[in-house]
């Protein structure tokens, strides 16, 4: 018969139980009152970094969400401001056109009161003067009593003459066109010549003797010899004057007073007239500044 193992001996089991009990008692006596703080401190030591990292991660998520919301709100606000700015620009463009027409109408009204002749008011509907064989299209034609070669002026000076007449529209040949010619005179010497278009905004005076004293900035007026414009209407200002090489004429370059690129309202003069104006009158200030340039 096989013998039982020693740890199955009841006596030995009792002794082991007593030993464990004594050790547990001693452990509790010496370490029991410090056990909980020690475990709590140990747990805190390992948990604190995790809590710190978790708190920082949570703060980062919160800040990120807040920034995203702020960016979205800022983007929406910028889009709204862009659309509002676009609307304001469109309104400003519309208002600028209306203000320009109002200023032109005011200047034309003052000019009409100054000139004791009957004139027709025309609106510019197209400005193709820089195109080949182009011109300025106005909204008056044969139905309104217009005929070819009638003079056209604005508040700043002479614009040109009627070149082609339709039923309800007409084409104005501006002074700076190459095939445009107008009888003019110098303000000081009263020497007369023919104004011929040169390039946009500029024209030349032909048939002025080289003996004439022509100064830069000198006003140029219509002479009335072509029976299109009355005598004494402002054409522009001399910007260059020098004797032509090998000729007996002056080479005179004139800056036109009328703003041909920004015309809105015009006056169409009646047929041939011999009315003369006082050329000693001061020209409009805006036209004077353009001539000085």
Secondary structure as GFF3:
##gff-version 3
##sequence-region A 1 293
A	DSSP	three_ten_helix	6	8	.	.	.	ID=ss1
A	DSSP	alpha_helix	10	114	.	.	.	ID=ss2
A	DSSP	beta_strand	120	127	.	.	.	ID=ss3
A	DSSP	beta_strand	136	138	.	.	.	ID=ss4
A	DSSP	three_ten_helix	142	144	.	.	.	ID=ss5
A	DSSP	beta_strand	151	153	.	.	.	ID=ss6
A	DSSP	beta_strand	158	165	.	.	.	ID=ss7
A	DSSP	beta_strand	170	174	.	.	.	ID=ss8
A	DSSP	beta_strand	181	186	.	.	.	ID=ss9
A	DSSP	beta_strand	192	199	.	.	.	ID=ss10
A	DSSP	beta_strand	202	206	.	.	.	ID=ss11
A	DSSP	beta_strand	219	222	.	.	.	ID=ss12
A	DSSP	beta_strand	234	243	.	.	.	ID=ss13
A	DSSP	beta_strand	250	256	.	.	.	ID=ss14
A	DSSP	beta_strand	265	268	.	.	.	ID=ss15
A	DSSP	alpha_helix	285	292	.	.	.	ID=ss16
###
